Amino acid sequence: MRNYRVSVRASVSFLFVIGLLIALGGISLVKMKDLRAGMVALQTDAMASVILANEISISTLRVRLEARRLIAQDDPQAKVLTIERLKTARNNMLKHTADYAPLATGKAEEDIYQGGE
């Protein structure tokens, strides 16, 4: 490199840096493509099961709330109303749980859903 003029050495150095930047851009583009594919898979496959799992959780909490409310009540009319709400909440929870079955992705998740660990 010492035999070349400063302008040639600077040009070669800048070309090297430009080549590195182009390589970095290409690698980043490939990685972003992989990331995008993962996000699409997450959005189409897993998001529905996450939303439904949240609905199951909400339904379970409602069942617990109605059960506690039933225990705490003394009025027979209020107990009848609470029992009806408890049945409705339980049916909703069972419906959401049954709806989750086809959304289980993978063997491990199916095993957890079926009650096995």
HELIX and SHEET records of a PDB file:
HELIX    1   1 VAL A    6  ALA A   41  1                                  36    
HELIX    2   2 LEU A   42  ALA A   46  3                                   5    
HELIX    3   3 MET A   47  ALA A   72  1                                  26    
HELIX    4   4 PRO A   76  TYR A  100  1                                  25    
HELIX    5   5 ALA A  101  LEU A  103  5                                   3    
HELIX    6   6 LYS A  107  GLN A  114  1                                   8    
END                                                                             
